[in-house]
């Protein structure tokens, strides 16, 4: 059996936020929020993305891939049952490289998310498939 390196610096808990893609500068920043939670990225063989995204009352299992490069790219799908119905979201993201003169930097991922299938909204309507938003996540547990 050969050794397969793990994903290393991506493994850990990330603070996640997503924002609606509204170009109106008059929209209050708080009104842009689409979602928030945590992403736990698990150790996995090189090239494999595995983990979960979660918040109060919901959790999706994450499965996908990592392409190493400049920047490294993650592509994964989140699936789970929330409030008795299936939720599926697709994500693509890029690992921001560190700045040579940066101060107190944390690893950050940034990208795009799309709702793959519709589900009920919190206001009694339907959250349609195809809604695309921007997301980012910051590593919460940087190693010492």
N, CA, C and O atoms as CSV, one atom per row, in Angstrom:
chain,resi,resn,atom,element,x,y,z
A,1,UNK,N,N,0.855,-1.174,0.000
A,1,UNK,CA,C,0.000,0.000,0.000
A,1,UNK,C,C,0.903,1.239,0.000
A,1,UNK,O,O,1.835,1.328,0.799
A,2,UNK,N,N,0.632,2.174,-0.876
A,2,UNK,CA,C,1.452,3.386,-0.950
A,2,UNK,C,C,0.847,4.479,-0.083
A,2,UNK,O,O,-0.358,4.508,0.167
A,3,UNK,N,N,1.710,5.370,0.366
A,3,UNK,CA,C,1.286,6.496,1.186
A,3,UNK,C,C,0.625,7.551,0.301
A,3,UNK,O,O,1.162,7.921,-0.742
A,4,UNK,N,N,-0.542,8.030,0.726
A,4,UNK,CA,C,-1.228,9.117,0.027
A,4,UNK,C,C,-1.278,10.302,0.983
A,4,UNK,O,O,-1.913,10.202,2.032
A,5,UNK,N,N,-0.626,11.429,0.657
A,5,UNK,CA,C,-0.629,12.568,1.582
A,5,UNK,C,C,-2.034,13.130,1.772
A,5,UNK,O,O,-2.871,13.072,0.871
A,6,UNK,N,N,-2.271,13.673,2.957
A,6,UNK,CA,C,-3.563,14.284,3.249
A,6,UNK,C,C,-3.564,15.733,2.792
A,6,UNK,O,O,-2.531,16.256,2.374
A,7,UNK,N,N,-4.738,16.393,2.871
A,7,UNK,CA,C,-4.878,17.737,2.326
A,7,UNK,C,C,-4.210,18.805,3.170
A,7,UNK,O,O,-4.136,19.960,2.751
A,8,UNK,N,N,-3.724,18.448,4.347
A,8,UNK,CA,C,-2.888,19.354,5.128
A,8,UNK,C,C,-3.544,20.652,5.528
A,8,UNK,O,O,-4.466,20.643,6.343
A,9,UNK,N,N,-3.093,21.787,4.972
A,9,UNK,CA,C,-3.490,23.092,5.493
A,9,UNK,C,C,-4.988,23.401,5.379
A,9,UNK,O,O,-5.461,24.340,6.018
A,10,UNK,N,N,-5.729,22.652,4.598
A,10,UNK,CA,C,-7.173,22.905,4.523
A,10,UNK,C,C,-7.941,22.215,5.645
A,10,UNK,O,O,-9.064,22.609,5.957
A,11,UNK,N,N,-7.352,21.195,6.251
A,11,UNK,CA,C,-8.031,20.438,7.292
A,11,UNK,C,C,-8.280,21.323,8.505
A,11,UNK,O,O,-7.381,22.023,8.969
A,12,UNK,N,N,-9.516,21.284,9.015
A,12,UNK,CA,C,-9.849,22.037,10.215
A,12,UNK,C,C,-11.235,22.653,10.114
A,12,UNK,O,O,-12.018,22.328,9.221
A,13,UNK,N,N,-11.514,23.542,11.041
A,13,UNK,CA,C,-12.807,24.223,11.105
A,13,UNK,C,C,-12.672,25.627,10.530
A,13,UNK,O,O,-11.779,26.385,10.909
A,14,UNK,N,N,-13.564,25.956,9.618
A,14,UNK,CA,C,-13.582,27.242,8.937
A,14,UNK,C,C,-14.872,27.976,9.275
A,14,UNK,O,O,-15.930,27.354,9.368
A,15,UNK,N,N,-14.800,29.281,9.459
A,15,UNK,CA,C,-15.985,30.125,9.632
A,15,UNK,C,C,-16.477,30.495,8.241
A,15,UNK,O,O,-15.733,31.060,7.439
A,16,UNK,N,N,-17.740,30.172,7.963
A,16,UNK,CA,C,-18.323,30.308,6.618
A,16,UNK,C,C,-19.379,31.405,6.584
A,16,UNK,O,O,-20.181,31.548,7.507
A,17,UNK,N,N,-19.363,32.176,5.502
A,17,UNK,CA,C,-20.419,33.159,5.234
A,17,UNK,C,C,-20.683,33.168,3.739
A,17,UNK,O,O,-19.770,32.984,2.934
A,18,UNK,N,N,-21.944,33.383,3.374
A,18,UNK,CA,C,-22.273,33.566,1.962
A,18,UNK,C,C,-23.142,34.809,1.820
A,18,UNK,O,O,-23.909,35.170,2.712
A,19,UNK,N,N,-22.991,35.451,0.658
A,19,UNK,CA,C,-23.647,36.731,0.392
A,19,UNK,C,C,-24.367,36.690,-0.943
A,19,UNK,O,O,-23.889,36.082,-1.900
A,20,UNK,N,N,-25.525,37.343,-1.000
A,20,UNK,CA,C,-26.249,37.488,-2.254
A,20,UNK,C,C,-25.443,38.386,-3.189
A,20,UNK,O,O,-24.755,39.304,-2.743
A,21,UNK,N,N,-25.536,38.116,-4.469
A,21,UNK,CA,C,-24.786,38.879,-5.476
A,21,UNK,C,C,-25.610,40.076,-5.954
A,21,UNK,O,O,-26.019,40.135,-7.113
A,22,UNK,N,N,-25.845,41.015,-5.059
A,22,UNK,CA,C,-26.613,42.225,-5.354
A,22,UNK,C,C,-25.633,43.359,-5.647
A,22,UNK,O,O,-24.871,43.744,-4.760
A,23,UNK,N,N,-25.629,43.913,-6.880
A,23,UNK,CA,C,-24.657,44.953,-7.215
A,23,UNK,C,C,-25.016,46.355,-6.719
A,23,UNK,O,O,-24.236,47.287,-6.913
A,24,UNK,N,N,-26.181,46.526,-6.084
A,24,UNK,CA,C,-26.633,47.845,-5.638
A,24,UNK,C,C,-25.865,48.274,-4.386
A,24,UNK,O,O,-26.035,47.681,-3.321
A,25,UNK,N,N,-25.020,49.301,-4.510
A,25,UNK,CA,C,-24.235,49.783,-3.369
A,25,UNK,C,C,-25.112,50.343,-2.250
A,25,UNK,O,O,-24.637,50.497,-1.124
A,26,UNK,N,N,-26.369,50.650,-2.530
A,26,UNK,CA,C,-27.274,51.159,-1.501
A,26,UNK,C,C,-27.867,50.055,-0.636
A,26,UNK,O,O,-28.482,50.340,0.392
A,27,UNK,N,N,-27.690,48.797,-1.038
A,27,UNK,CA,C,-28.181,47.685,-0.226
A,27,UNK,C,C,-27.328,47.590,1.035
A,27,UNK,O,O,-26.101,47.510,0.961
A,28,UNK,N,N,-27.981,47.598,2.181
A,28,UNK,CA,C,-27.255,47.481,3.453
A,28,UNK,C,C,-26.500,46.155,3.494
A,28,UNK,O,O,-27.009,45.124,3.052
A,29,UNK,N,N,-25.283,46.194,4.030
A,29,UNK,CA,C,-24.442,44.999,4.056
A,29,UNK,C,C,-25.172,43.833,4.733
A,29,UNK,O,O,-25.100,42.706,4.244
A,30,UNK,N,N,-25.862,44.076,5.829
A,30,UNK,CA,C,-26.585,43.009,6.530
A,30,UNK,C,C,-27.673,42.379,5.668
A,30,UNK,O,O,-28.035,41.222,5.880
A,31,UNK,N,N,-28.199,43.129,4.694
A,31,UNK,CA,C,-29.246,42.604,3.814
A,31,UNK,C,C,-28.693,41.689,2.724
A,31,UNK,O,O,-29.464,41.078,1.984
A,32,UNK,N,N,-27.394,41.589,2.618
A,32,UNK,CA,C,-26.771,40.723,1.612
A,32,UNK,C,C,-26.576,39.291,2.112
A,32,UNK,O,O,-26.270,38.400,1.320
A,33,UNK,N,N,-26.749,39.061,3.409
A,33,UNK,CA,C,-26.467,37.733,3.966
A,33,UNK,C,C,-27.352,36.670,3.340
A,33,UNK,O,O,-28.570,36.820,3.253
A,34,UNK,N,N,-26.706,35.587,2.905
A,34,UNK,CA,C,-27.397,34.415,2.374
A,34,UNK,C,C,-27.315,33.270,3.377
A,34,UNK,O,O,-28.304,32.575,3.608
A,35,UNK,N,N,-26.144,33.072,3.972
A,35,UNK,CA,C,-25.975,32.003,4.946
A,35,UNK,C,C,-24.730,32.208,5.774
A,35,UNK,O,O,-23.852,32.999,5.430
A,36,UNK,N,N,-24.672,31.474,6.885
A,36,UNK,CA,C,-23.498,31.481,7.753
A,36,UNK,C,C,-23.445,30.175,8.518
A,36,UNK,O,O,-24.469,29.528,8.740
A,37,UNK,N,N,-22.249,29.796,8.914
A,37,UNK,CA,C,-22.087,28.552,9.651
A,37,UNK,C,C,-20.623,28.206,9.774
A,37,UNK,O,O,-19.758,29.083,9.767
A,38,UNK,N,N,-20.357,26.935,9.885
A,38,UNK,CA,C,-18.998,26.416,9.966
A,38,UNK,C,C,-18.817,25.330,8.925
A,38,UNK,O,O,-19.757,24.615,8.577
A,39,UNK,N,N,-17.600,25.220,8.438
A,39,UNK,CA,C,-17.217,24.109,7.575
A,39,UNK,C,C,-16.110,23.354,8.292
A,39,UNK,O,O,-15.091,23.936,8.664
A,40,UNK,N,N,-16.313,22.060,8.485
A,40,UNK,CA,C,-15.262,21.187,8.996
A,40,UNK,C,C,-14.712,20.405,7.811
A,40,UNK,O,O,-15.433,19.617,7.198
A,41,UNK,N,N,-13.436,20.617,7.485
A,41,UNK,CA,C,-12.788,19.863,6.415
A,41,UNK,C,C,-11.992,18.739,7.067
A,41,UNK,O,O,-11.123,18.974,7.906
A,42,UNK,N,N,-12.309,17.514,6.661
A,42,UNK,CA,C,-11.706,16.333,7.261
A,42,UNK,C,C,-10.426,15.931,6.537
A,42,UNK,O,O,-10.252,16.242,5.358
A,43,UNK,N,N,-9.528,15.240,7.243
A,43,UNK,CA,C,-8.378,14.657,6.550
A,43,UNK,C,C,-8.877,13.700,5.473
A,43,UNK,O,O,-9.817,12.938,5.699
A,44,UNK,N,N,-8.251,13.742,4.313
A,44,UNK,CA,C,-8.649,12.888,3.193
A,44,UNK,C,C,-7.446,12.698,2.285
A,44,UNK,O,O,-6.487,13.464,2.364
A,45,UNK,N,N,-7.482,11.685,1.420
A,45,UNK,CA,C,-6.381,11.493,0.470
A,45,UNK,C,C,-6.220,12.719,-0.433
A,45,UNK,O,O,-7.163,13.483,-0.638
A,46,UNK,N,N,-5.020,12.890,-0.963
A,46,UNK,CA,C,-4.747,14.018,-1.851
A,46,UNK,C,C,-5.762,14.049,-2.984
A,46,UNK,O,O,-6.050,13.031,-3.613
A,47,UNK,N,N,-6.299,15.242,-3.230
A,47,UNK,CA,C,-7.271,15.431,-4.297
A,47,UNK,C,C,-8.715,15.252,-3.878
A,47,UNK,O,O,-9.622,15.551,-4.654
A,48,UNK,N,N,-8.950,14.763,-2.649
A,48,UNK,CA,C,-10.315,14.503,-2.170
A,48,UNK,C,C,-10.715,15.570,-1.156
A,48,UNK,O,O,-9.954,15.884,-0.242
A,49,UNK,N,N,-11.919,16.125,-1.326
A,49,UNK,CA,C,-12.488,17.075,-0.374
A,49,UNK,C,C,-13.606,16.364,0.362
A,49,UNK,O,O,-14.502,15.799,-0.265
A,50,UNK,N,N,-13.563,16.385,1.703
A,50,UNK,CA,C,-14.561,15.694,2.523
A,50,UNK,C,C,-14.790,16.501,3.786
A,50,UNK,O,O,-13.844,17.012,4.385
A,51,UNK,N,N,-16.053,16.617,4.194
A,51,UNK,CA,C,-16.345,17.330,5.431
A,51,UNK,C,C,-17.823,17.558,5.612
A,51,UNK,O,O,-18.658,16.787,5.139
A,52,UNK,N,N,-18.131,18.650,6.318
A,52,UNK,CA,C,-19.527,19.022,6.552
A,52,UNK,C,C,-19.610,20.529,6.719
A,52,UNK,O,O,-18.654,21.175,7.149
A,53,UNK,N,N,-20.770,21.082,6.371
A,53,UNK,CA,C,-21.092,22.479,6.635
A,53,UNK,C,C,-22.330,22.459,7.514
A,53,UNK,O,O,-23.246,21.669,7.287
A,54,UNK,N,N,-22.360,23.336,8.526
A,54,UNK,CA,C,-23.457,23.246,9.486
A,54,UNK,C,C,-23.660,24.572,10.209
A,54,UNK,O,O,-22.780,25.431,10.258
A,55,UNK,N,N,-24.846,24.694,10.760
A,55,UNK,CA,C,-25.232,25.814,11.599
A,55,UNK,C,C,-26.356,25.344,12.496
A,55,UNK,O,O,-26.693,24.160,12.484
A,56,UNK,N,N,-26.947,26.237,13.274
A,56,UNK,CA,C,-28.044,25.826,14.156
A,56,UNK,C,C,-29.207,25.233,13.354
A,56,UNK,O,O,-29.826,25.923,12.545
A,57,UNK,N,N,-29.496,23.953,13.585
A,57,UNK,CA,C,-30.649,23.296,12.964
A,57,UNK,C,C,-30.432,22.751,11.566
A,57,UNK,O,O,-31.391,22.302,10.938
A,58,UNK,N,N,-29.203,22.771,11.050
A,58,UNK,CA,C,-28.965,22.211,9.714
A,58,UNK,C,C,-27.535,21.705,9.589
A,58,UNK,O,O,-26.630,22.168,10.283
A,59,UNK,N,N,-27.353,20.747,8.690
A,59,UNK,CA,C,-26.029,20.190,8.404
A,59,UNK,C,C,-26.065,19.531,7.034
A,59,UNK,O,O,-27.013,18.817,6.706
A,60,UNK,N,N,-25.029,19.773,6.236
A,60,UNK,CA,C,-24.871,19.130,4.942
A,60,UNK,C,C,-23.526,18.408,4.918
A,60,UNK,O,O,-22.524,18.941,5.394
A,61,UNK,N,N,-23.507,17.211,4.372
A,61,UNK,CA,C,-22.264,16.478,4.175
A,61,UNK,C,C,-21.610,16.963,2.891
A,61,UNK,O,O,-22.288,17.146,1.880
A,62,UNK,N,N,-20.304,17.172,2.923
A,62,UNK,CA,C,-19.572,17.711,1.784
A,62,UNK,C,C,-18.670,16.641,1.175
A,62,UNK,O,O,-17.931,15.954,1.881
A,63,UNK,N,N,-18.745,16.515,-0.143
A,63,UNK,CA,C,-17.889,15.594,-0.882
A,63,UNK,C,C,-17.486,16.246,-2.187
A,63,UNK,O,O,-18.310,16.859,-2.865
A,64,UNK,N,N,-16.209,16.115,-2.540
A,64,UNK,CA,C,-15.762,16.694,-3.789
A,64,UNK,C,C,-14.285,16.494,-4.007
A,64,UNK,O,O,-13.713,15.472,-3.626
A,65,UNK,N,N,-13.668,17.495,-4.632
A,65,UNK,CA,C,-12.270,17.357,-5.023
A,65,UNK,C,C,-11.483,18.635,-4.751
A,65,UNK,O,O,-12.039,19.722,-4.594
A,66,UNK,N,N,-10.175,18.455,-4.704
A,66,UNK,CA,C,-9.231,19.570,-4.560
A,66,UNK,C,C,-8.236,19.459,-5.703
A,66,UNK,O,O,-7.662,18.395,-5.937
A,67,UNK,N,N,-8.036,20.557,-6.410
A,67,UNK,CA,C,-7.003,20.637,-7.441
A,67,UNK,C,C,-5.923,21.567,-6.909
A,67,UNK,O,O,-6.200,22.710,-6.545
A,68,UNK,N,N,-4.700,21.075,-6.868
A,68,UNK,CA,C,-3.605,21.857,-6.322
A,68,UNK,C,C,-2.990,22.716,-7.420
A,68,UNK,O,O,-2.770,22.244,-8.535
A,69,UNK,N,N,-2.719,23.947,-7.109
A,69,UNK,CA,C,-2.138,24.860,-8.079
A,69,UNK,C,C,-2.028,26.239,-7.471
A,69,UNK,O,O,-1.953,26.392,-6.252
A,70,UNK,N,N,-2.018,27.234,-8.325
A,70,UNK,CA,C,-1.927,28.601,-7.854
A,70,UNK,C,C,-3.022,29.420,-8.526
A,70,UNK,O,O,-2.796,29.982,-9.598
A,71,UNK,N,N,-4.207,29.498,-7.918
A,71,UNK,CA,C,-4.533,29.020,-6.571
A,71,UNK,C,C,-5.041,27.576,-6.590
A,71,UNK,O,O,-5.435,27.055,-7.633
A,72,UNK,N,N,-5.023,26.949,-5.425
A,72,UNK,CA,C,-5.657,25.646,-5.285
A,72,UNK,C,C,-7.165,25.845,-5.365
A,72,UNK,O,O,-7.693,26.861,-4.913
A,73,UNK,N,N,-7.851,24.863,-5.945
A,73,UNK,CA,C,-9.290,24.950,-6.177
A,73,UNK,C,C,-9.998,23.818,-5.444
A,73,UNK,O,O,-9.547,22.673,-5.468
A,74,UNK,N,N,-11.117,24.149,-4.788
A,74,UNK,CA,C,-11.982,23.134,-4.188
A,74,UNK,C,C,-13.314,23.161,-4.938
A,74,UNK,O,O,-13.844,24.224,-5.261
A,75,UNK,N,N,-13.831,21.982,-5.200
A,75,UNK,CA,C,-15.145,21.861,-5.838
A,75,UNK,C,C,-15.861,20.737,-5.093
A,75,UNK,O,O,-15.380,19.605,-5.050
A,76,UNK,N,N,-17.020,21.060,-4.504
A,76,UNK,CA,C,-17.698,20.053,-3.692
A,76,UNK,C,C,-19.199,20.284,-3.705
A,76,UNK,O,O,-19.685,21.346,-4.094
A,77,UNK,N,N,-19.926,19.247,-3.264
A,77,UNK,CA,C,-21.374,19.329,-3.156
A,77,UNK,C,C,-21.754,19.081,-1.703
A,77,UNK,O,O,-21.201,18.201,-1.043
A,78,UNK,N,N,-22.713,19.876,-1.213
A,78,UNK,CA,C,-23.275,19.694,0.115
A,78,UNK,C,C,-24.653,19.078,-0.014
A,78,UNK,O,O,-25.493,19.576,-0.764
A,79,UNK,N,N,-24.891,17.985,0.721
A,79,UNK,CA,C,-26.180,17.283,0.682
A,79,UNK,C,C,-26.611,16.952,2.105
A,79,UNK,O,O,-25.796,16.577,2.948
A,80,UNK,N,N,-27.905,17.100,2.351
A,80,UNK,CA,C,-28.431,16.728,3.650
A,80,UNK,C,C,-29.933,16.904,3.692
A,80,UNK,O,O,-30.538,17.458,2.774
A,81,UNK,N,N,-30.523,16.427,4.769
A,81,UNK,CA,C,-31.959,16.579,4.998
A,81,UNK,C,C,-32.123,17.618,6.101
A,81,UNK,O,O,-31.625,17.446,7.214
A,82,UNK,N,N,-32.829,18.698,5.776
A,82,UNK,CA,C,-33.043,19.798,6.709
A,82,UNK,C,C,-34.546,20.021,6.799
A,82,UNK,O,O,-35.204,20.244,5.783
A,83,UNK,N,N,-35.091,19.963,8.010
A,83,UNK,CA,C,-36.528,20.158,8.182
A,83,UNK,C,C,-37.350,19.160,7.391
A,83,UNK,O,O,-38.449,19.485,6.942
A,84,UNK,N,N,-36.834,17.943,7.212
A,84,UNK,CA,C,-37.565,16.884,6.527
A,84,UNK,C,C,-37.451,16.884,5.008
A,84,UNK,O,O,-38.072,16.050,4.350
A,85,UNK,N,N,-36.672,17.802,4.436
A,85,UNK,CA,C,-36.519,17.792,2.977
A,85,UNK,C,C,-35.046,17.871,2.590
A,85,UNK,O,O,-34.208,18.366,3.343
A,86,UNK,N,N,-34.757,17.363,1.386
A,86,UNK,CA,C,-33.385,17.328,0.912
A,86,UNK,C,C,-32.912,18.704,0.464
A,86,UNK,O,O,-33.621,19.427,-0.236
A,87,UNK,N,N,-31.697,19.049,0.881
A,87,UNK,CA,C,-31.006,20.255,0.421
A,87,UNK,C,C,-29.768,19.798,-0.329
A,87,UNK,O,O,-29.059,18.897,0.120
A,88,UNK,N,N,-29.506,20.425,-1.486
A,88,UNK,CA,C,-28.283,20.171,-2.244
A,88,UNK,C,C,-27.757,21.510,-2.748
A,88,UNK,O,O,-28.486,22.287,-3.363
A,89,UNK,N,N,-26.483,21.764,-2.477
A,89,UNK,CA,C,-25.790,22.965,-2.956
A,89,UNK,C,C,-24.463,22.539,-3.580
A,89,UNK,O,O,-23.823,21.599,-3.108
A,90,UNK,N,N,-24.053,23.230,-4.641
A,90,UNK,CA,C,-22.757,23.006,-5.263
A,90,UNK,C,C,-21.869,24.217,-5.013
A,90,UNK,O,O,-22.330,25.357,-5.062
A,91,UNK,N,N,-20.589,23.959,-4.743
A,91,UNK,CA,C,-19.630,25.001,-4.385
A,91,UNK,C,C,-18.382,24.892,-5.259
A,91,UNK,O,O,-17.966,23.797,-5.636
A,92,UNK,N,N,-17.809,26.016,-5.565
A,92,UNK,CA,C,-16.454,26.082,-6.093
A,92,UNK,C,C,-15.752,27.190,-5.319
A,92,UNK,O,O,-16.349,28.224,-5.018
A,93,UNK,N,N,-14.483,26.968,-4.999
A,93,UNK,CA,C,-13.747,27.971,-4.229
A,93,UNK,C,C,-12.259,27.887,-4.504
A,93,UNK,O,O,-11.750,26.907,-5.048
A,94,UNK,N,N,-11.584,28.947,-4.108
A,94,UNK,CA,C,-10.155,29.088,-4.369
A,94,UNK,C,C,-9.451,29.484,-3.075
A,94,UNK,O,O,-9.921,30.349,-2.337
A,95,UNK,N,N,-8.320,28.839,-2.816
A,95,UNK,CA,C,-7.522,29.163,-1.629
A,95,UNK,C,C,-6.697,30.404,-1.924
A,95,UNK,O,O,-5.884,30.410,-2.848
A,96,UNK,N,N,-6.904,31.450,-1.145
A,96,UNK,CA,C,-6.149,32.688,-1.329
A,96,UNK,C,C,-4.708,32.474,-0.898
A,96,UNK,O,O,-4.461,32.001,0.212
A,97,UNK,N,N,-3.753,32.814,-1.755
A,97,UNK,CA,C,-2.353,32.677,-1.348
A,97,UNK,C,C,-1.990,33.754,-0.327
A,97,UNK,O,O,-2.575,34.837,-0.340
A,98,UNK,N,N,-1.034,33.469,0.556
A,98,UNK,CA,C,-0.653,34.479,1.544
A,98,UNK,C,C,0.128,35.628,0.891
A,98,UNK,O,O,0.874,35.425,-0.067
A,99,UNK,N,N,-0.059,36.815,1.423
A,99,UNK,CA,C,0.695,37.980,0.976
A,99,UNK,C,C,2.062,37.958,1.641
A,99,UNK,O,O,2.151,37.662,2.833
A,100,UNK,N,N,3.139,38.263,0.904
A,100,UNK,CA,C,4.470,38.254,1.522
A,100,UNK,C,C,4.609,39.295,2.635
A,100,UNK,O,O,5.399,39.100,3.559
A,101,UNK,N,N,3.862,40.386,2.562
A,101,UNK,CA,C,3.952,41.427,3.588
A,101,UNK,C,C,2.687,41.493,4.444
A,101,UNK,O,O,2.454,42.483,5.136
A,102,UNK,N,N,1.871,40.437,4.396
A,102,UNK,CA,C,0.622,40.416,5.156
A,102,UNK,C,C,0.856,40.244,6.645
A,102,UNK,O,O,1.832,39.623,7.066
A,103,UNK,N,N,-0.047,40.798,7.433
A,103,UNK,CA,C,0.038,40.719,8.889
A,103,UNK,C,C,-1.180,39.954,9.400
A,103,UNK,O,O,-2.309,40.222,8.988
A,104,UNK,N,N,-0.947,39.012,10.289
A,104,UNK,CA,C,-2.017,38.228,10.928
A,104,UNK,C,C,-2.973,37.616,9.901
A,104,UNK,O,O,-4.188,37.632,10.098
A,105,UNK,N,N,-2.435,37.085,8.824
A,105,UNK,CA,C,-3.269,36.451,7.809
A,105,UNK,C,C,-3.775,35.103,8.287
A,105,UNK,O,O,-3.109,34.406,9.053
A,106,UNK,N,N,-4.939,34.757,7.831
A,106,UNK,CA,C,-5.491,33.427,8.037
A,106,UNK,C,C,-5.767,32.834,6.667
A,106,UNK,O,O,-6.096,33.566,5.733
A,107,UNK,N,N,-5.641,31.524,6.530
A,107,UNK,CA,C,-6.034,30.912,5.274
A,107,UNK,C,C,-7.503,31.232,4.984
A,107,UNK,O,O,-8.349,31.177,5.877
A,108,UNK,N,N,-7.793,31.568,3.720
A,108,UNK,CA,C,-9.150,31.918,3.321
A,108,UNK,C,C,-9.501,31.241,2.004
A,108,UNK,O,O,-8.676,31.145,1.096
A,109,UNK,N,N,-10.743,30.775,1.921
A,109,UNK,CA,C,-11.316,30.240,0.694
A,109,UNK,C,C,-12.398,31.211,0.233
A,109,UNK,O,O,-13.124,31.764,1.059
A,110,UNK,N,N,-12.512,31.420,-1.064
A,110,UNK,CA,C,-13.559,32.289,-1.606
A,110,UNK,C,C,-14.048,31.698,-2.909
A,110,UNK,O,O,-13.266,31.144,-3.681
A,111,UNK,N,N,-15.373,31.819,-3.162
A,111,UNK,CA,C,-15.893,31.254,-4.392
A,111,UNK,C,C,-17.370,31.520,-4.586
A,111,UNK,O,O,-17.910,32.527,-4.126
A,112,UNK,N,N,-18.015,30.586,-5.284
A,112,UNK,CA,C,-19.417,30.720,-5.658
A,112,UNK,C,C,-20.182,29.473,-5.231
A,112,UNK,O,O,-19.632,28.372,-5.191
A,113,UNK,N,N,-21.462,29.664,-4.911
A,113,UNK,CA,C,-22.351,28.584,-4.498
A,113,UNK,C,C,-23.625,28.690,-5.325
A,113,UNK,O,O,-24.062,29.791,-5.660
A,114,UNK,N,N,-24.222,27.546,-5.653
A,114,UNK,CA,C,-25.515,27.535,-6.340
A,114,UNK,C,C,-26.433,26.534,-5.645
A,114,UNK,O,O,-26.017,25.431,-5.289
A,115,UNK,N,N,-27.684,26.935,-5.460
A,115,UNK,CA,C,-28.686,26.015,-4.907
A,115,UNK,C,C,-29.080,25.069,-6.045
A,115,UNK,O,O,-29.600,25.504,-7.072
A,116,UNK,N,N,-28.827,23.781,-5.851
A,116,UNK,CA,C,-28.994,22.798,-6.914
A,116,UNK,C,C,-30.442,22.354,-7.083
A,116,UNK,O,O,-30.903,22.149,-8.206
A,117,UNK,N,N,-31.159,22.206,-5.976
A,117,UNK,CA,C,-32.579,21.843,-6.033
A,117,UNK,C,C,-33.364,22.812,-5.148
A,117,UNK,O,O,-32.805,23.365,-4.201
A,118,UNK,N,N,-34.657,23.028,-5.441
A,118,UNK,CA,C,-35.440,23.936,-4.600
A,118,UNK,C,C,-35.731,23.307,-3.238
A,118,UNK,O,O,-35.708,22.086,-3.080
A,119,UNK,N,N,-36.004,24.165,-2.266
A,119,UNK,CA,C,-36.488,23.702,-0.970
A,119,UNK,C,C,-37.339,24.808,-0.360
A,119,UNK,O,O,-37.305,25.950,-0.817
A,120,UNK,N,N,-38.100,24.463,0.674
A,120,UNK,CA,C,-38.966,25.443,1.328
A,120,UNK,C,C,-38.126,26.550,1.953
A,120,UNK,O,O,-37.026,26.306,2.448
A,121,UNK,N,N,-38.654,27.758,1.924
A,121,UNK,CA,C,-37.954,28.883,2.562
A,121,UNK,C,C,-38.484,29.061,3.972
A,121,UNK,O,O,-39.537,28.526,4.320
A,122,UNK,N,N,-37.757,29.810,4.779
A,122,UNK,CA,C,-38.182,30.069,6.148
A,122,UNK,C,C,-39.423,30.931,6.229
A,122,UNK,O,O,-40.058,30.995,7.281
A,123,UNK,N,N,-39.786,31.598,5.138
A,123,UNK,CA,C,-40.956,32.475,5.154
A,123,UNK,C,C,-42.194,31.806,4.559
A,123,UNK,O,O,-43.192,32.473,4.286
A,124,UNK,N,N,-42.130,30.494,4.360
A,124,UNK,CA,C,-43.292,29.762,3.880
A,124,UNK,C,C,-43.352,29.589,2.378
A,124,UNK,O,O,-44.245,28.902,1.883
A,125,UNK,N,N,-42.434,30.189,1.630
A,125,UNK,CA,C,-42.410,30.046,0.183
A,125,UNK,C,C,-41.429,28.978,-0.247
A,125,UNK,O,O,-41.114,28.058,0.508
A,126,UNK,N,N,-40.949,29.112,-1.475
A,126,UNK,CA,C,-39.987,28.164,-2.023
A,126,UNK,C,C,-38.693,28.905,-2.328
A,126,UNK,O,O,-38.702,29.963,-2.957
A,127,UNK,N,N,-37.593,28.342,-1.879
A,127,UNK,CA,C,-36.269,28.838,-2.257
A,127,UNK,C,C,-35.906,28.115,-3.549
A,127,UNK,O,O,-35.632,26.915,-3.522
A,128,UNK,N,N,-35.899,28.822,-4.683
A,128,UNK,CA,C,-35.751,28.138,-5.971
A,128,UNK,C,C,-34.341,27.626,-6.232
A,128,UNK,O,O,-33.364,28.123,-5.671
A,129,UNK,N,N,-34.260,26.613,-7.104
A,129,UNK,CA,C,-32.959,26.137,-7.586
A,129,UNK,C,C,-32.358,27.211,-8.480
A,129,UNK,O,O,-33.074,28.031,-9.055
A,130,UNK,N,N,-31.043,27.194,-8.588
A,130,UNK,CA,C,-30.356,28.102,-9.491
A,130,UNK,C,C,-29.890,29.398,-8.875
A,130,UNK,O,O,-29.173,30.158,-9.526
A,131,UNK,N,N,-30.273,29.680,-7.636
A,131,UNK,CA,C,-29.811,30.907,-6.976
A,131,UNK,C,C,-28.309,30.766,-6.732
A,131,UNK,O,O,-27.864,29.811,-6.095
A,132,UNK,N,N,-27.536,31.717,-7.240
A,132,UNK,CA,C,-26.078,31.697,-7.084
A,132,UNK,C,C,-25.658,32.850,-6.178
A,132,UNK,O,O,-26.168,33.964,-6.296
A,133,UNK,N,N,-24.735,32.574,-5.285
A,133,UNK,CA,C,-24.230,33.565,-4.338
A,133,UNK,C,C,-22.717,33.428,-4.226
A,133,UNK,O,O,-22.125,32.487,-4.755
A,134,UNK,N,N,-22.109,34.368,-3.539
A,134,UNK,CA,C,-20.685,34.343,-3.270
A,134,UNK,C,C,-20.464,33.839,-1.848
A,134,UNK,O,O,-21.233,34.169,-0.945
A,135,UNK,N,N,-19.426,33.049,-1.646
A,135,UNK,CA,C,-19.121,32.571,-0.292
A,135,UNK,C,C,-17.634,32.744,-0.005
A,135,UNK,O,O,-16.797,32.823,-0.905
A,136,UNK,N,N,-17.350,32.800,1.290
A,136,UNK,CA,C,-15.960,32.765,1.735
A,136,UNK,C,C,-15.907,32.089,3.086
A,136,UNK,O,O,-16.893,32.050,3.823
A,137,UNK,N,N,-14.741,31.558,3.399
A,137,UNK,CA,C,-14.522,30.895,4.677
A,137,UNK,C,C,-13.099,31.196,5.135
A,137,UNK,O,O,-12.172,31.274,4.329
A,138,UNK,N,N,-12.950,31.363,6.449
A,138,UNK,CA,C,-11.655,31.679,7.055
A,138,UNK,C,C,-11.334,30.587,8.067
A,138,UNK,O,O,-12.168,30.233,8.901
A,139,UNK,N,N,-10.120,30.058,7.984
A,139,UNK,CA,C,-9.719,28.990,8.908
A,139,UNK,C,C,-9.756,29.506,10.332
A,139,UNK,O,O,-9.154,30.533,10.646
A,140,UNK,N,N,-10.470,28.787,11.197
A,140,UNK,CA,C,-10.678,29.208,12.573
A,140,UNK,C,C,-9.636,28.633,13.515
A,140,UNK,O,O,-9.427,29.169,14.604
A,141,UNK,N,N,-8.989,27.569,13.123
A,141,UNK,CA,C,-8.047,26.905,14.042
A,141,UNK,C,C,-6.676,26.789,13.392
A,141,UNK,O,O,-6.196,25.685,13.135
A,142,UNK,N,N,-6.050,27.923,13.128
A,142,UNK,CA,C,-4.711,27.870,12.522
A,142,UNK,C,C,-3.741,27.203,13.480
A,142,UNK,O,O,-3.798,27.433,14.688
A,143,UNK,N,N,-2.856,26.384,12.949
A,143,UNK,CA,C,-1.908,25.677,13.820
A,143,UNK,C,C,-0.913,26.643,14.452
A,143,UNK,O,O,-0.604,27.702,13.905
A,144,UNK,N,N,-0.423,26.241,15.627
A,144,UNK,CA,C,0.575,27.068,16.342
A,144,UNK,C,C,1.925,26.978,15.676
A,144,UNK,O,O,2.882,27.602,16.134
